[in-house]
Amino acid sequence: MKNIKMKKVVLLFIIALTITSCQNGSEKVSITAAGATFPLPFYTLVFKKYTAESGILLTYGGIGSGGGIRSLTDRVVDFGATDAFLSDEKAASLPAEIVHIPTCIGAVVIAYNLPGVENLKLSNSLLESIFMGKITNWNNPAIAAENTGVSFPDMEISFIHRSDGSGTTYIFSDYMSKISTNWETMIGRGKSLKWPVGMGAKGNPGVAGIIKQTKGSIGYIGSEFAFSKNISFALVQNSSGNFIKPNLKSISASAQGDIPVDTRVMLSNSSDPNAYPISGFTWLILYKEQSYKGRSLKQAQETLNFLHWIVGEDAQAIAQQVHYAPLPEKAVEHAKQILKSVNYKGSPLLK
Amino acid sequence: MMTSEKITKRLLFAASLIIVFVTAGIIFSLVGGAIPVFSEFGISFIFSSDWNPSEGKEEYGALPFIAGTIITSVLALVICLPLAFSTSLFIGEYFHDKKVAKIIGTLVDLLAGVPSIVYGLWGFYVLRPFIVDLGLSSQGFGIFTSGLILAIMIIPYATSITAEIIALTPNDLKEAAYSLGATRFEVVLYVIIPSARSGIVASFILAFGRALGETMAITMLIGNTNKIPNGLFDTGNTMASVIANQFGEADGLKLSALIAIGLLLFVITGIINGAGKLIIKKLSK
């Protein structure tokens, strides 16, 4: 019921936009996009900046990756946004071939509320034990063994996870699946999961709010949100065995390895010794053939110009201001190459 | 030429027809959206407690949410009944037409108008820490907290209607009872309650219906765990809350499962309303 309502709202919005743009003459182009909420602060800023610079009206609806994919499938947006790349199977279910453009790197941090404990260190086995409910009290010797010199209180561990479907959960569960076969077989990956323990809260603010209010709690939060709030987060052990504090540098390091040409890769558990291991790209998705549903050449051209800009230096600098790690050079190269492969009636839009 | 009478008639008819279309449209889209999940899991969708949205492990069952909705709403009704009933007796009978009853009546109406998100916030920042302090639960979220906040939300509904109905009891009936030597308590028990019972039942059914569909405040307090709660202080989830939480990122089978839950909620509310009407009919004979 609600998705139909949503569709109608999006549709109404598009109609309203079309009407207003018609009044300004047919040459005026406006671009609409919708999808993931994970990169929302970044998109809000860059969309505003691009509108100010180019005069083209850009609108982004943070309705969730699922909503973004639905909107692109229904062809009511110029491009969608998603935190998890589309599987081959899923991509094939869309009406035409699509391409993925990475825009920045986000990470997931493990936030906790334990008075007097700074820089909590979490090894892979601790992460598995805590999040699968095998360790239920902070005074468990296994925790103290990894954190020498820190005294832990006798306090129940309350795990707070997301209650809504989320790309943050996807990146988190993808990492957990990589480091723990138990997790992979029993829980697996997804935007929402069947949790063995803990309780849910809505959105990053919801999870962060409960963690701040509840002593002994632990949970995972999108880095862009955690970095802007005063909240403690843990050092996580990466695949080289180092305990890494999440920051823009260590998150960026996770994308130093090889990236496939279509950029569809989960960055989590990077092999780089300095990389923070729970991180991932976020993507924009669009149709490879831009001539559909009566789209004008100008509309397609402006869409591509914007996408070319968002992977460029100016926009990537903005990403860092709102606590996302910028794309590494290799990813930018790939993204530009992919954009060159996007066509309008068979001929490429970018040279 | 059309008379004004005819025009009015047609306008009213058109307006009523819109209601019919909207209801039919809602049922149509709910049923249409729910078909995939029912064809995948069949009727066991309603009775299965397995809710697993992980990729490749998808399994959907609505029982945890049906259980959560019914338990929190019944709990709310149980808490609300004595409070709402005594308040309405106070306003509608004992202090009827007195200033204090008017003030309380206004406060009750005011409470009915508070948006549910405000109740949720109050529950989160005040009620939840209070429950932790009482030592009832370690983090304060769960069925009990949600039932309590729901009770506070539905008390105004039950109270204001019940008070109206109690005040409507014919005076000659009451006076006749007094003249026979009945005490005030006996008048309430043997005159007011029997003459007002169908209205009282109706007001509580209305309140129960509101508790079933409440979303925001519950989402903030129930803990959002997709399993059948183990006890009053365990966390759980409700039908309305799971839809609000999961809809944004849902697609495919999961989206269908959420729509199916919406359909079930629609059906349950329908059944409750139907049962209420039946009870009222029986009682007013």
Interface residues (C-beta under 8 A of the other chain):
Chain A: M1 K2 N3 I4 M6 T37 I63 G64 S65 G66 G67 I69 R70 E156 S158 S163 D164 G165 S166 G167 S173 I187 G188 R189 G190 K191 S192 L193 K194 W195 G198 M199 G200 A201 K202 G206 G209 I210 Q213 T214 G216 S217
Chain B: I26 S29 L30 G33 D50 W51 N52 P53 S54 E55 G56 K57 F124 P129 S138 Q139 F141 T219 M220 G223 N224 T225 N226 T235 N237 I243 N245 Q246 F247 G248 E249 A250 D251 K254 L255 L258 I259 G262
